[in-house]
Every structure is written in structure tokens, then in C-alpha cells.
Amino acid sequence: EVQLVESGGGLVQPGGSLRLSCADSGFIFSSLWMHWVRQLPGKGLAWVSCINIDGSVTRYADSVKGRFTISRDNAKNTLYLQMNSLGAEDTAVYFCVRASSMAFDPWGQGTLVTVSS
Amino acid sequence: QSALTQPASVSGSPGQSITISCTGTSSDVGVYNYVSWYQQLPGKAPKLVISDVSSRPSGVSNRFSGSKSGNTASLTISGLQAEDEADYYCSSYTISTAWVFGGGTKLTVL
């Protein structure tokens, strides 16, 4: 069974930075697009970013463009999300997700990011 | 990147069928057959139940089905069971080369 395990979440002050990681236990990580999706507390889902198989193509939601950077290390089967200039509106559970065609499957268990002073 | 529109809640009795709608625009649902649906049980990560409008992943019950007409996609769950009680989200690829989700629908099995 494929496992995606996120880490790096925590409490950060407004304006601060945080880097999330996602370790993929599967054997085909390097052949898949990957996504980050977030869920605000008690609310719905929002797509954040995606990256192609070799990292040469990245896309971002307007709400994070210019502040977040997605990257990957295929040798380590790991996905990253560098988050800068964080604000309260970025408080959410961040999920690492494999691309399955144009859908999201499977999902990691998520890591909570809290932006607060 | 406006969110897709879903009803906040739906309910049904065991054995009945329910349908959840997901309304987008001609920039997302209406132009691509890339609508997917996710089930989220309390405290759990979302799980894919329908992709590409109507494709059911391996292991998902055939009680789940999807369809689309114009700018509106739908998820139908037939033969409702208590275990189906969850939040359901739709998602679509968009012409902005981004993805958008619906606000979510809470399904209550009476």
C-alpha cells in the first residue's frame, strides 16, 4: 500500500517561513506529478500547487503565488513545499497527494500549519 | 479560481439514493471531463471515489456513480449505508491550468 507521509508542520509567526516535506513509499514517485492541497480548519479543500515529474513545470494557486515554492527530490522520493511570508489565512492542514490522471489519489494524512503570534 | 458550488448538506435514509450536485462554469466543469469526487470521513484524509466525471477507482463500491451535464456534475450514491455518512467534495481542472474544489457537502444518513 502506498504511503505518503507529510512532516514539517507546526506553529509559526506571521511573516515567517516553513518547509513541508512528503515522503512517498512507492516505487513510481519519479514518474508522477504531485500536488499539495490544503484544508482550512473546519472548512473545505483548496488546491495549492503541483509539480511535474522532473520538477521543470510548477503551478500555483493565485493565493500562494510568489510566496510558496514546490520542489521534489526523486532520488529521495520526497516532495517539498517552501512557504514564505505566511499569514493567518495560510493556517490549514496541508496534504501531499499523488496525481492520478487529473484527479488526486492517494492522499497523505496531512500536516497542520498554524500561523499565529 | 472561484470555488465550485455544492449544497451544504444532503440527507437520506438507508437504502435510498441521494445525489449531490456540483456547479461550475464554462471555464472548468463545462469544458473538461476532469471532474472528480472525494469522500472525507471525520478526522481522515479525503479518498477518491470518482474520477474523470464517471470513472470509479478500483475498490470503490459500485453504489457510487458520477455524471455531468453542461456546467453541473453530480455524484449519486445508491443503496445508502450508514458508512456513507461523510463530507463529499467535487473538484475540476480549469482553463487556468489549476484545480478548483467545491465547498463540500455533508451527507447525513438518517
Interface residues (C-beta under 8 A of the other chain):
Chain A: H35 V37 K43 G44 L45 A46 W47 C50 R59 A61 D62 F95 S100 S101 M102 A103 F104 D105 P106 W107 G108 Q109 G110
Chain B: Q1 A3 Y32 Y34 S36 Y38 A45 P46 K47 L48 S51 D52 P57 Y89 S91 Y93 T97 A98 W99 V100 F101 G102 G103 G104
